Amino acid sequence: MICVCSQNGKYADALTVYKEMEKAGGVKPNKVKIASVLPACANLGAPKGEKIEVYARANGYFKNMFVCNAVLEMYTKCVRIDRAK
């Protein structure tokens, strides 16, 4: 759901689904969910993206190039070049 919403320009919906998944507590975000929700954060300028990056780093998802690219895209779109570096 997150991926479909994000790829179809429904960025707020993608972020809402992600937040609901977090609240439910039974499902942990994996690298696919992370790589799907970060572009939504980028397009919304959502500060939640930084929290998601911290989670991704802590769980070893930076070994995945899609996650790395999504983080880079998020920071460049949010004009946080210092963080993108």
PDB file with SEQRES, HELIX, SHEET and CRYST1 records, atoms N, CA, C and O in Angstrom:
SEQRES   1 A   85  MET ILE CYS VAL CYS SER GLN ASN GLY LYS TYR ALA ASP          
SEQRES   2 A   85  ALA LEU THR VAL TYR LYS GLU MET GLU LYS ALA GLY GLY          
SEQRES   3 A   85  VAL LYS PRO ASN LYS VAL LYS ILE ALA SER VAL LEU PRO          
SEQRES   4 A   85  ALA CYS ALA ASN LEU GLY ALA PRO LYS GLY GLU LYS ILE          
SEQRES   5 A   85  GLU VAL TYR ALA ARG ALA ASN GLY TYR PHE LYS ASN MET          
SEQRES   6 A   85  PHE VAL CYS ASN ALA VAL LEU GLU MET TYR THR LYS CYS          
SEQRES   7 A   85  VAL ARG ILE ASP ARG ALA LYS                                  
HELIX    1 AA1 ILE A    2  GLN A    7  1                                   6    
HELIX    2 AA2 TYR A   11  ALA A   24  1                                  14    
HELIX    3 AA3 LYS A   31  LEU A   44  1                                  14    
HELIX    4 AA4 LYS A   48  ALA A   58  1                                  11    
HELIX    5 AA5 TYR A   61  LYS A   63  5                                   3    
HELIX    6 AA6 MET A   65  LYS A   77  1                                  13    
HELIX    7 AA7 ILE A   81  ALA A   84  1                                   4    
CRYST1    1.000    1.000    1.000  90.00  90.00  90.00 P 1           1          
ATOM      1  N   MET A   1       0.820  -1.196   0.000  1.00  0.00           N  
ATOM      2  CA  MET A   1       0.000   0.000   0.000  1.00  0.00           C  
ATOM      3  C   MET A   1       0.864   1.260   0.000  1.00  0.00           C  
ATOM      4  O   MET A   1       0.580   2.212  -0.727  1.00  0.00           O  
ATOM      5  N   ILE A   2       1.911   1.263   0.810  1.00  0.00           N  
ATOM      6  CA  ILE A   2       2.781   2.432   0.892  1.00  0.00           C  
ATOM      7  C   ILE A   2       3.407   2.711  -0.465  1.00  0.00           C  
ATOM      8  O   ILE A   2       3.420   3.852  -0.926  1.00  0.00           O  
ATOM      9  N   CYS A   3       3.918   1.687  -1.092  1.00  0.00           N  
ATOM     10  CA  CYS A   3       4.582   1.817  -2.391  1.00  0.00           C  
ATOM     11  C   CYS A   3       3.607   2.319  -3.460  1.00  0.00           C  
ATOM     12  O   CYS A   3       3.936   3.217  -4.236  1.00  0.00           O  
ATOM     13  N   VAL A   4       2.424   1.742  -3.494  1.00  0.00           N  
ATOM     14  CA  VAL A   4       1.419   2.134  -4.497  1.00  0.00           C  
ATOM     15  C   VAL A   4       1.020   3.590  -4.306  1.00  0.00           C  
ATOM     16  O   VAL A   4       0.945   4.345  -5.275  1.00  0.00           O  
ATOM     17  N   CYS A   5       0.766   3.984  -3.083  1.00  0.00           N  
ATOM     18  CA  CYS A   5       0.392   5.376  -2.811  1.00  0.00           C  
ATOM     19  C   CYS A   5       1.513   6.324  -3.216  1.00  0.00           C  
ATOM     20  O   CYS A   5       1.265   7.333  -3.876  1.00  0.00           O  
ATOM     21  N   SER A   6       2.735   6.008  -2.827  1.00  0.00           N  
ATOM     22  CA  SER A   6       3.865   6.876  -3.109  1.00  0.00           C  
ATOM     23  C   SER A   6       4.129   7.001  -4.606  1.00  0.00           C  
ATOM     24  O   SER A   6       4.400   8.095  -5.103  1.00  0.00           O  
ATOM     25  N   GLN A   7       4.050   5.890  -5.318  1.00  0.00           N  
ATOM     26  CA  GLN A   7       4.315   5.907  -6.760  1.00  0.00           C  
ATOM     27  C   GLN A   7       3.216   6.611  -7.550  1.00  0.00           C  
ATOM     28  O   GLN A   7       3.439   7.013  -8.692  1.00  0.00           O  
ATOM     29  N   ASN A   8       2.054   6.762  -6.968  1.00  0.00           N  
ATOM     30  CA  ASN A   8       0.940   7.405  -7.659  1.00  0.00           C  
ATOM     31  C   ASN A   8       0.642   8.811  -7.139  1.00  0.00           C  
ATOM     32  O   ASN A   8      -0.446   9.347  -7.349  1.00  0.00           O  
ATOM     33  N   GLY A   9       1.615   9.391  -6.466  1.00  0.00           N  
ATOM     34  CA  GLY A   9       1.472  10.776  -6.033  1.00  0.00           C  
ATOM     35  C   GLY A   9       0.592  10.984  -4.818  1.00  0.00           C  
ATOM     36  O   GLY A   9       0.270  12.126  -4.490  1.00  0.00           O  
ATOM     37  N   LYS A  10       0.199   9.937  -4.150  1.00  0.00           N  
ATOM     38  CA  LYS A  10      -0.619  10.027  -2.938  1.00  0.00           C  
ATOM     39  C   LYS A  10       0.311   9.991  -1.720  1.00  0.00           C  
ATOM     40  O   LYS A  10       0.255   9.076  -0.898  1.00  0.00           O  
ATOM     41  N   TYR A  11       1.161  11.008  -1.632  1.00  0.00           N  
ATOM     42  CA  TYR A  11       2.219  11.020  -0.627  1.00  0.00           C  
ATOM     43  C   TYR A  11       1.687  11.056   0.801  1.00  0.00           C  
ATOM     44  O   TYR A  11       2.205  10.365   1.678  1.00  0.00           O  
ATOM     45  N   ALA A  12       0.666  11.852   1.030  1.00  0.00           N  
ATOM     46  CA  ALA A  12       0.084  11.937   2.378  1.00  0.00           C  
ATOM     47  C   ALA A  12      -0.518  10.592   2.775  1.00  0.00           C  
ATOM     48  O   ALA A  12      -0.411  10.176   3.929  1.00  0.00           O  
ATOM     49  N   ASP A  13      -1.146   9.918   1.824  1.00  0.00           N  
ATOM     50  CA  ASP A  13      -1.720   8.600   2.105  1.00  0.00           C  
ATOM     51  C   ASP A  13      -0.625   7.584   2.425  1.00  0.00           C  
ATOM     52  O   ASP A  13      -0.782   6.761   3.327  1.00  0.00           O  
ATOM     53  N   ALA A  14       0.485   7.642   1.685  1.00  0.00           N  
ATOM     54  CA  ALA A  14       1.603   6.724   1.942  1.00  0.00           C  
ATOM     55  C   ALA A  14       2.138   6.916   3.353  1.00  0.00           C  
ATOM     56  O   ALA A  14       2.408   5.947   4.062  1.00  0.00           O  
ATOM     57  N   LEU A  15       2.286   8.170   3.753  1.00  0.00           N  
ATOM     58  CA  LEU A  15       2.790   8.460   5.092  1.00  0.00           C  
ATOM     59  C   LEU A  15       1.784   8.044   6.167  1.00  0.00           C  
ATOM     60  O   LEU A  15       2.174   7.569   7.234  1.00  0.00           O  
ATOM     61  N   THR A  16       0.503   8.221   5.888  1.00  0.00           N  
ATOM     62  CA  THR A  16      -0.539   7.799   6.831  1.00  0.00           C  
ATOM     63  C   THR A  16      -0.517   6.292   7.027  1.00  0.00           C  
ATOM     64  O   THR A  16      -0.611   5.814   8.158  1.00  0.00           O  
ATOM     65  N   VAL A  17      -0.396   5.543   5.947  1.00  0.00           N  
ATOM     66  CA  VAL A  17      -0.338   4.074   6.044  1.00  0.00           C  
ATOM     67  C   VAL A  17       0.883   3.667   6.857  1.00  0.00           C  
ATOM     68  O   VAL A  17       0.798   2.776   7.702  1.00  0.00           O  
ATOM     69  N   TYR A  18       2.014   4.313   6.608  1.00  0.00           N  
ATOM     70  CA  TYR A  18       3.240   4.006   7.353  1.00  0.00           C  
ATOM     71  C   TYR A  18       3.041   4.274   8.848  1.00  0.00           C  
ATOM     72  O   TYR A  18       3.412   3.452   9.685  1.00  0.00           O  
ATOM     73  N   LYS A  19       2.452   5.431   9.177  1.00  0.00           N  
ATOM     74  CA  LYS A  19       2.220   5.780  10.580  1.00  0.00           C  
ATOM     75  C   LYS A  19       1.275   4.782  11.253  1.00  0.00           C  
ATOM     76  O   LYS A  19       1.484   4.403  12.405  1.00  0.00           O  
ATOM     77  N   GLU A  20       0.238   4.362  10.532  1.00  0.00           N  
ATOM     78  CA  GLU A  20      -0.699   3.374  11.084  1.00  0.00           C  
ATOM     79  C   GLU A  20       0.001   2.044  11.338  1.00  0.00           C  
ATOM     80  O   GLU A  20      -0.266   1.372  12.334  1.00  0.00           O  
ATOM     81  N   MET A  21       0.894   1.674  10.434  1.00  0.00           N  
ATOM     82  CA  MET A  21       1.653   0.442  10.606  1.00  0.00           C  
ATOM     83  C   MET A  21       2.527   0.532  11.856  1.00  0.00           C  
ATOM     84  O   MET A  21       2.644  -0.435  12.609  1.00  0.00           O  
ATOM     85  N   GLU A  22       3.132   1.688  12.072  1.00  0.00           N  
ATOM     86  CA  GLU A  22       3.955   1.894  13.267  1.00  0.00           C  
ATOM     87  C   GLU A  22       3.121   1.794  14.536  1.00  0.00           C  
ATOM     88  O   GLU A  22       3.534   1.177  15.518  1.00  0.00           O  
ATOM     89  N   LYS A  23       1.932   2.414  14.502  1.00  0.00           N  
ATOM     90  CA  LYS A  23       1.052   2.402  15.680  1.00  0.00           C  
ATOM     91  C   LYS A  23       0.588   0.999  16.024  1.00  0.00           C  
ATOM     92  O   LYS A  23       0.477   0.647  17.199  1.00  0.00           O  
ATOM     93  N   ALA A  24       0.315   0.195  15.001  1.00  0.00           N  
ATOM     94  CA  ALA A  24      -0.185  -1.165  15.227  1.00  0.00           C  
ATOM     95  C   ALA A  24       0.830  -1.991  16.000  1.00  0.00           C  
ATOM     96  O   ALA A  24       0.461  -2.848  16.804  1.00  0.00           O  
ATOM     97  N   GLY A  25       2.111  -1.731  15.756  1.00  0.00           N  
ATOM     98  CA  GLY A  25       3.155  -2.372  16.545  1.00  0.00           C  
ATOM     99  C   GLY A  25       3.490  -3.796  16.156  1.00  0.00           C  
ATOM    100  O   GLY A  25       4.569  -4.272  16.510  1.00  0.00           O  
ATOM    101  N   GLY A  26       2.636  -4.490  15.456  1.00  0.00           N  
ATOM    102  CA  GLY A  26       2.907  -5.883  15.118  1.00  0.00           C  
ATOM    103  C   GLY A  26       3.781  -6.061  13.896  1.00  0.00           C  
ATOM    104  O   GLY A  26       4.355  -7.129  13.686  1.00  0.00           O  
ATOM    105  N   VAL A  27       3.887  -5.012  13.083  1.00  0.00           N  
ATOM    106  CA  VAL A  27       4.654  -5.105  11.842  1.00  0.00           C  
ATOM    107  C   VAL A  27       5.778  -4.088  11.882  1.00  0.00           C  
ATOM    108  O   VAL A  27       5.540  -2.892  12.048  1.00  0.00           O  
ATOM    109  N   LYS A  28       7.011  -4.570  11.727  1.00  0.00           N  
ATOM    110  CA  LYS A  28       8.152  -3.655  11.700  1.00  0.00           C  
ATOM    111  C   LYS A  28       8.452  -3.265  10.261  1.00  0.00           C  
ATOM    112  O   LYS A  28       8.362  -4.102   9.363  1.00  0.00           O  
ATOM    113  N   PRO A  29       8.805  -2.015  10.030  1.00  0.00           N  
ATOM    114  CA  PRO A  29       9.157  -1.596   8.676  1.00  0.00           C  
ATOM    115  C   PRO A  29      10.405  -2.329   8.181  1.00  0.00           C  
ATOM    116  O   PRO A  29      11.400  -2.424   8.900  1.00  0.00           O  
ATOM    117  N   ASN A  30      10.351  -2.838   6.968  1.00  0.00           N  
ATOM    118  CA  ASN A  30      11.520  -3.466   6.374  1.00  0.00           C  
ATOM    119  C   ASN A  30      12.107  -2.520   5.332  1.00  0.00           C  
ATOM    120  O   ASN A  30      11.622  -1.401   5.167  1.00  0.00           O  
ATOM    121  N   LYS A  31      13.147  -2.962   4.631  1.00  0.00           N  
ATOM    122  CA  LYS A  31      13.828  -2.074   3.686  1.00  0.00           C  
ATOM    123  C   LYS A  31      12.933  -1.639   2.532  1.00  0.00           C  
ATOM    124  O   LYS A  31      13.103  -0.540   2.005  1.00  0.00           O  
ATOM    125  N   VAL A  32      11.985  -2.477   2.132  1.00  0.00           N  
ATOM    126  CA  VAL A  32      11.065  -2.110   1.051  1.00  0.00           C  
ATOM    127  C   VAL A  32      10.120  -1.011   1.512  1.00  0.00           C  
ATOM    128  O   VAL A  32       9.879  -0.053   0.778  1.00  0.00           O  
ATOM    129  N   LYS A  33       9.590  -1.139   2.709  1.00  0.00           N  
ATOM    130  CA  LYS A  33       8.691  -0.111   3.247  1.00  0.00           C  
ATOM    131  C   LYS A  33       9.434   1.207   3.447  1.00  0.00           C  
ATOM    132  O   LYS A  33       8.898   2.278   3.166  1.00  0.00           O  
ATOM    133  N   ILE A  34      10.665   1.120   3.934  1.00  0.00           N  
ATOM    134  CA  ILE A  34      11.474   2.323   4.148  1.00  0.00           C  
ATOM    135  C   ILE A  34      11.748   3.019   2.817  1.00  0.00           C  
ATOM    136  O   ILE A  34      11.578   4.232   2.696  1.00  0.00           O  
ATOM    137  N   ALA A  35      12.174   2.243   1.817  1.00  0.00           N  
ATOM    138  CA  ALA A  35      12.481   2.819   0.506  1.00  0.00           C  
ATOM    139  C   ALA A  35      11.231   3.366  -0.180  1.00  0.00           C  
ATOM    140  O   ALA A  35      11.340   4.206  -1.072  1.00  0.00           O  
ATOM    141  N   SER A  36      10.067   2.912   0.213  1.00  0.00           N  
ATOM    142  CA  SER A  36       8.813   3.393  -0.373  1.00  0.00           C  
ATOM    143  C   SER A  36       8.279   4.639   0.314  1.00  0.00           C  
ATOM    144  O   SER A  36       7.692   5.500  -0.342  1.00  0.00           O  
ATOM    145  N   VAL A  37       8.470   4.750   1.614  1.00  0.00           N  
ATOM    146  CA  VAL A  37       7.898   5.883   2.339  1.00  0.00           C  
ATOM    147  C   VAL A  37       8.794   7.120   2.282  1.00  0.00           C  
ATOM    148  O   VAL A  37       8.289   8.239   2.370  1.00  0.00           O  
ATOM    149  N   LEU A  38      10.089   6.952   2.141  1.00  0.00           N  
ATOM    150  CA  LEU A  38      10.983   8.114   2.113  1.00  0.00           C  
ATOM    151  C   LEU A  38      10.712   9.060   0.940  1.00  0.00           C  
ATOM    152  O   LEU A  38      10.774  10.275   1.132  1.00  0.00           O  
ATOM    153  N   PRO A  39      10.413   8.559  -0.269  1.00  0.00           N  
ATOM    154  CA  PRO A  39      10.056   9.497  -1.345  1.00  0.00           C  
ATOM    155  C   PRO A  39       8.790  10.302  -1.027  1.00  0.00           C  
ATOM    156  O   PRO A  39       8.669  11.459  -1.430  1.00  0.00           O  
ATOM    157  N   ALA A  40       7.862   9.692  -0.314  1.00  0.00           N  
ATOM    158  CA  ALA A  40       6.659  10.422   0.099  1.00  0.00           C  
ATOM    159  C   ALA A  40       7.053  11.549   1.058  1.00  0.00           C  
ATOM    160  O   ALA A  40       6.550  12.668   0.949  1.00  0.00           O  
ATOM    161  N   CYS A  41       7.952  11.250   1.996  1.00  0.00           N  
ATOM    162  CA  CYS A  41       8.441  12.278   2.922  1.00  0.00           C  
ATOM    163  C   CYS A  41       9.134  13.390   2.146  1.00  0.00           C  
ATOM    164  O   CYS A  41       8.972  14.570   2.458  1.00  0.00           O  
ATOM    165  N   ALA A  42       9.905  13.008   1.138  1.00  0.00           N  
ATOM    166  CA  ALA A  42      10.626  13.995   0.328  1.00  0.00           C  
ATOM    167  C   ALA A  42       9.654  14.935  -0.365  1.00  0.00           C  
ATOM    168  O   ALA A  42       9.858  16.149  -0.373  1.00  0.00           O  
ATOM    169  N   ASN A  43       8.611  14.386  -0.941  1.00  0.00           N  
ATOM    170  CA  ASN A  43       7.654  15.210  -1.682  1.00  0.00           C  
ATOM    171  C   ASN A  43       6.759  16.036  -0.775  1.00  0.00           C  
ATOM    172  O   ASN A  43       6.205  17.049  -1.202  1.00  0.00           O  
ATOM    173  N   LEU A  44       6.615  15.615   0.461  1.00  0.00           N  
ATOM    174  CA  LEU A  44       5.810  16.377   1.420  1.00  0.00           C  
ATOM    175  C   LEU A  44       6.661  17.345   2.239  1.00  0.00           C  
ATOM    176  O   LEU A  44       6.137  18.245   2.896  1.00  0.00           O  
ATOM    177  N   GLY A  45       7.974  17.149   2.192  1.00  0.00           N  
ATOM    178  CA  GLY A  45       8.849  17.945   3.050  1.00  0.00           C  
ATOM    179  C   GLY A  45       8.647  17.564   4.504  1.00  0.00           C  
ATOM    180  O   GLY A  45       8.814  18.388   5.403  1.00  0.00           O  
ATOM    181  N   ALA A  46       8.285  16.307   4.726  1.00  0.00           N  
ATOM    182  CA  ALA A  46       7.920  15.842   6.067  1.00  0.00           C  
ATOM    183  C   ALA A  46       9.151  15.579   6.932  1.00  0.00           C  
ATOM    184  O   ALA A  46      10.055  14.853   6.519  1.00  0.00           O  
ATOM    185  N   PRO A  47       9.190  16.163   8.122  1.00  0.00           N  
ATOM    186  CA  PRO A  47      10.312  15.939   9.027  1.00  0.00           C  
ATOM    187  C   PRO A  47      10.390  14.512   9.557  1.00  0.00           C  
ATOM    188  O   PRO A  47      11.421  14.111  10.097  1.00  0.00           O  
ATOM    189  N   LYS A  48       9.326  13.747   9.411  1.00  0.00           N  
ATOM    190  CA  LYS A  48       9.321  12.365   9.872  1.00  0.00           C  
ATOM    191  C   LYS A  48      10.412  11.553   9.165  1.00  0.00           C  
ATOM    192  O   LYS A  48      10.874  10.541   9.691  1.00  0.00           O  
ATOM    193  N   GLY A  49      10.814  11.992   7.991  1.00  0.00           N  
ATOM    194  CA  GLY A  49      11.841  11.288   7.239  1.00  0.00           C  
ATOM    195  C   GLY A  49      13.138  11.117   8.000  1.00  0.00           C  
ATOM    196  O   GLY A  49      13.817  10.103   7.842  1.00  0.00           O  
ATOM    197  N   GLU A  50      13.491  12.084   8.818  1.00  0.00           N  
ATOM    198  CA  GLU A  50      14.719  11.979   9.605  1.00  0.00           C  
ATOM    199  C   GLU A  50      14.612  10.848  10.619  1.00  0.00           C  
ATOM    200  O   GLU A  50      15.586  10.130  10.846  1.00  0.00           O  
ATOM    201  N   LYS A  51      13.466  10.683  11.220  1.00  0.00           N  
ATOM    202  CA  LYS A  51      13.246   9.594  12.172  1.00  0.00           C  
ATOM    203  C   LYS A  51      13.324   8.250  11.449  1.00  0.00           C  
ATOM    204  O   LYS A  51      13.858   7.278  11.985  1.00  0.00           O  
ATOM    205  N   ILE A  52      12.797   8.204  10.248  1.00  0.00           N  
ATOM    206  CA  ILE A  52      12.833   6.969   9.457  1.00  0.00           C  
ATOM    207  C   ILE A  52      14.271   6.640   9.073  1.00  0.00           C  
ATOM    208  O   ILE A  52      14.664   5.474   9.066  1.00  0.00           O  
ATOM    209  N   GLU A  53      15.063   7.680   8.749  1.00  0.00           N  
ATOM    210  CA  GLU A  53      16.478   7.444   8.433  1.00  0.00           C  
ATOM    211  C   GLU A  53      17.210   6.845   9.629  1.00  0.00           C  
ATOM    212  O   GLU A  53      17.991   5.907   9.471  1.00  0.00           O  
ATOM    213  N   VAL A  54      16.969   7.370  10.805  1.00  0.00           N  
ATOM    214  CA  VAL A  54      17.604   6.849  12.018  1.00  0.00           C  
ATOM    215  C   VAL A  54      17.242   5.383  12.209  1.00  0.00           C  
ATOM    216  O   VAL A  54      18.103   4.562  12.527  1.00  0.00           O  
ATOM    217  N   TYR A  55      15.966   5.055  12.014  1.00  0.00           N  
ATOM    218  CA  TYR A  55      15.512   3.665  12.123  1.00  0.00           C  
ATOM    219  C   TYR A  55      16.226   2.787  11.098  1.00  0.00           C  
ATOM    220  O   TYR A  55      16.672   1.687  11.423  1.00  0.00           O  
ATOM    221  N   ALA A  56      16.334   3.274   9.854  1.00  0.00           N  
ATOM    222  CA  ALA A  56      16.975   2.504   8.782  1.00  0.00           C  
ATOM    223  C   ALA A  56      18.444   2.242   9.107  1.00  0.00           C  
ATOM    224  O   ALA A  56      18.942   1.133   8.910  1.00  0.00           O  
ATOM    225  N   ARG A  57      19.130   3.261   9.603  1.00  0.00           N  
ATOM    226  CA  ARG A  57      20.549   3.084   9.967  1.00  0.00           C  
ATOM    227  C   ARG A  57      20.694   2.075  11.100  1.00  0.00           C  
ATOM    228  O   ARG A  57      21.559   1.200  11.050  1.00  0.00           O  
ATOM    229  N   ALA A  58      19.858   2.195  12.110  1.00  0.00           N  
ATOM    230  CA  ALA A  58      19.940   1.317  13.280  1.00  0.00           C  
ATOM    231  C   ALA A  58      19.655  -0.146  12.935  1.00  0.00           C  
ATOM    232  O   ALA A  58      20.119  -1.052  13.626  1.00  0.00           O  
ATOM    233  N   ASN A  59      18.900  -0.368  11.879  1.00  0.00           N  
ATOM    234  CA  ASN A  59      18.523  -1.735  11.514  1.00  0.00           C  
ATOM    235  C   ASN A  59      19.307  -2.278  10.318  1.00  0.00           C  
ATOM    236  O   ASN A  59      18.951  -3.319   9.766  1.00  0.00           O  
ATOM    237  N   GLY A  60      20.361  -1.586   9.919  1.00  0.00           N  
ATOM    238  CA  GLY A  60      21.242  -2.080   8.868  1.00  0.00           C  
ATOM    239  C   GLY A  60      20.693  -1.984   7.459  1.00  0.00           C  
ATOM    240  O   GLY A  60      21.164  -2.691   6.568  1.00  0.00           O  
ATOM    241  N   TYR A  61      19.700  -1.121   7.234  1.00  0.00           N  
ATOM    242  CA  TYR A  61      19.092  -1.022   5.910  1.00  0.00           C  
ATOM    243  C   TYR A  61      19.908  -0.171   4.944  1.00  0.00           C  
ATOM    244  O   TYR A  61      19.564  -0.071   3.766  1.00  0.00           O  
ATOM    245  N   PHE A  62      20.984   0.443   5.431  1.00  0.00           N  
ATOM    246  CA  PHE A  62      21.807   1.256   4.539  1.00  0.00           C  
ATOM    247  C   PHE A  62      22.698   0.402   3.647  1.00  0.00           C  
ATOM    248  O   PHE A  62      23.452   0.935   2.833  1.00  0.00           O  
ATOM    249  N   LYS A  63      22.618  -0.906   3.792  1.00  0.00           N  
ATOM    250  CA  LYS A  63      23.305  -1.816   2.881  1.00  0.00           C  
ATOM    251  C   LYS A  63      22.512  -1.955   1.583  1.00  0.00           C  
ATOM    252  O   LYS A  63      23.015  -2.482   0.591  1.00  0.00           O  
ATOM    253  N   ASN A  64      21.270  -1.478   1.601  1.00  0.00           N  
ATOM    254  CA  ASN A  64      20.387  -1.563   0.441  1.00  0.00           C  
ATOM    255  C   ASN A  64      20.458  -0.258  -0.344  1.00  0.00           C  
ATOM    256  O   ASN A  64      20.219   0.814   0.212  1.00  0.00           O  
ATOM    257  N   MET A  65      20.787  -0.342  -1.635  1.00  0.00           N  
ATOM    258  CA  MET A  65      20.961   0.877  -2.427  1.00  0.00           C  
ATOM    259  C   MET A  65      19.661   1.646  -2.610  1.00  0.00           C  
ATOM    260  O   MET A  65      19.697   2.865  -2.770  1.00  0.00           O  
ATOM    261  N   PHE A  66      18.513   0.972  -2.591  1.00  0.00           N  
ATOM    262  CA  PHE A  66      17.240   1.673  -2.736  1.00  0.00           C  
ATOM    263  C   PHE A  66      16.956   2.546  -1.518  1.00  0.00           C  
ATOM    264  O   PHE A  66      16.435   3.653  -1.652  1.00  0.00           O  
ATOM    265  N   VAL A  67      17.294   2.057  -0.348  1.00  0.00           N  
ATOM    266  CA  VAL A  67      17.134   2.845   0.873  1.00  0.00           C  
ATOM    267  C   VAL A  67      18.084   4.039   0.846  1.00  0.00           C  
ATOM    268  O   VAL A  67      17.685   5.160   1.161  1.00  0.00           O  
ATOM    269  N   CYS A  68      19.334   3.802   0.471  1.00  0.00           N  
ATOM    270  CA  CYS A  68      20.318   4.896   0.396  1.00  0.00           C  
ATOM    271  C   CYS A  68      19.871   5.963  -0.587  1.00  0.00           C  
ATOM    272  O   CYS A  68      19.944   7.155  -0.287  1.00  0.00           O  
ATOM    273  N   ASN A  69      19.409   5.546  -1.755  1.00  0.00           N  
ATOM    274  CA  ASN A  69      18.947   6.509  -2.758  1.00  0.00           C  
ATOM    275  C   ASN A  69      17.721   7.279  -2.275  1.00  0.00           C  
ATOM    276  O   ASN A  69      17.598   8.475  -2.538  1.00  0.00           O  
ATOM    277  N   ALA A  70      16.820   6.606  -1.576  1.00  0.00           N  
ATOM    278  CA  ALA A  70      15.617   7.266  -1.065  1.00  0.00           C  
ATOM    279  C   ALA A  70      15.976   8.320  -0.019  1.00  0.00           C  
ATOM    280  O   ALA A  70      15.376   9.395   0.011  1.00  0.00           O  
ATOM    281  N   VAL A  71      16.950   8.018   0.836  1.00  0.00           N  
ATOM    282  CA  VAL A  71      17.397   8.989   1.843  1.00  0.00           C  
ATOM    283  C   VAL A  71      18.041  10.189   1.155  1.00  0.00           C  
ATOM    284  O   VAL A  71      17.776  11.337   1.511  1.00  0.00           O  
ATOM    285  N   LEU A  72      18.878   9.914   0.177  1.00  0.00           N  
ATOM    286  CA  LEU A  72      19.528  10.992  -0.563  1.00  0.00           C  
ATOM    287  C   LEU A  72      18.500  11.876  -1.260  1.00  0.00           C  
ATOM    288  O   LEU A  72      18.602  13.102  -1.218  1.00  0.00           O  
ATOM    289  N   GLU A  73      17.514  11.258  -1.897  1.00  0.00           N  
ATOM    290  CA  GLU A  73      16.450  12.018  -2.566  1.00  0.00           C  
ATOM    291  C   GLU A  73      15.675  12.869  -1.570  1.00  0.00           C  
ATOM    292  O   GLU A  73      15.372  14.031  -1.837  1.00  0.00           O  
ATOM    293  N   MET A  74      15.359  12.285  -0.423  1.00  0.00           N  
ATOM    294  CA  MET A  74      14.589  13.010   0.582  1.00  0.00           C  
ATOM    295  C   MET A  74      15.327  14.268   1.033  1.00  0.00           C  
ATOM    296  O   MET A  74      14.742  15.350   1.082  1.00  0.00           O  
ATOM    297  N   TYR A  75      16.603  14.127   1.359  1.00  0.00           N  
ATOM    298  CA  TYR A  75      17.344  15.277   1.847  1.00  0.00           C  
ATOM    299  C   TYR A  75      17.578  16.329   0.766  1.00  0.00           C  
ATOM    300  O   TYR A  75      17.564  17.525   1.061  1.00  0.00           O  
ATOM    301  N   THR A  76      17.792  15.909  -0.469  1.00  0.00           N  
ATOM    302  CA  THR A  76      17.994  16.909  -1.518  1.00  0.00           C  
ATOM    303  C   THR A  76      16.700  17.642  -1.836  1.00  0.00           C  
ATOM    304  O   THR A  76      16.724  18.849  -2.077  1.00  0.00           O  
ATOM    305  N   LYS A  77      15.571  16.940  -1.841  1.00  0.00           N  
ATOM    306  CA  LYS A  77      14.290  17.607  -2.102  1.00  0.00           C  
ATOM    307  C   LYS A  77      13.883  18.523  -0.961  1.00  0.00           C  
ATOM    308  O   LYS A  77      13.200  19.526  -1.168  1.00  0.00           O  
ATOM    309  N   CYS A  78      14.307  18.171   0.239  1.00  0.00           N  
ATOM    310  CA  CYS A  78      13.987  19.012   1.397  1.00  0.00           C  
ATOM    311  C   CYS A  78      15.060  20.086   1.624  1.00  0.00           C  
ATOM    312  O   CYS A  78      15.071  20.760   2.654  1.00  0.00           O  
ATOM    313  N   VAL A  79      15.959  20.230   0.645  1.00  0.00           N  
ATOM    314  CA  VAL A  79      17.049  21.208   0.669  1.00  0.00           C  
ATOM    315  C   VAL A  79      17.873  21.083   1.962  1.00  0.00           C  
ATOM    316  O   VAL A  79      18.169  22.072   2.634  1.00  0.00           O  
ATOM    317  N   ARG A  80      18.219  19.874   2.271  1.00  0.00           N  
ATOM    318  CA  ARG A  80      19.087  19.584   3.412  1.00  0.00           C  
ATOM    319  C   ARG A  80      20.387  18.971   2.875  1.00  0.00           C  
ATOM    320  O   ARG A  80      20.733  17.835   3.198  1.00  0.00           O  
ATOM    321  N   ILE A  81      21.084  19.736   2.061  1.00  0.00           N  
ATOM    322  CA  ILE A  81      22.283  19.264   1.404  1.00  0.00           C  
ATOM    323  C   ILE A  81      23.330  18.806   2.426  1.00  0.00           C  
ATOM    324  O   ILE A  81      24.078  17.860   2.178  1.00  0.00           O  
ATOM    325  N   ASP A  82      23.374  19.484   3.571  1.00  0.00           N  
ATOM    326  CA  ASP A  82      24.305  19.091   4.621  1.00  0.00           C  
ATOM    327  C   ASP A  82      24.055  17.660   5.061  1.00  0.00           C  
ATOM    328  O   ASP A  82      25.005  16.911   5.285  1.00  0.00           O  
ATOM    329  N   ARG A  83      22.803  17.270   5.187  1.00  0.00           N  
ATOM    330  CA  ARG A  83      22.449  15.894   5.578  1.00  0.00           C  
ATOM    331  C   ARG A  83      22.638  14.918   4.423  1.00  0.00           C  
ATOM    332  O   ARG A  83      22.994  13.759   4.637  1.00  0.00           O  
ATOM    333  N   ALA A  84      22.400  15.381   3.204  1.00  0.00           N  
ATOM    334  CA  ALA A  84      22.568  14.511   2.044  1.00  0.00           C  
ATOM    335  C   ALA A  84      24.027  14.075   1.886  1.00  0.00           C  
ATOM    336  O   ALA A  84      24.302  12.955   1.454  1.00  0.00           O  
ATOM    337  N   LYS A  85      24.956  14.965   2.239  1.00  0.00           N  
ATOM    338  CA  LYS A  85      26.380  14.620   2.156  1.00  0.00           C  
ATOM    339  C   LYS A  85      26.706  13.523   3.123  1.00  0.00           C  
ATOM    340  O   LYS A  85      27.856  13.093   3.203  1.00  0.00           O  
TER     341      LYS A  85                                                      
END                                                                             
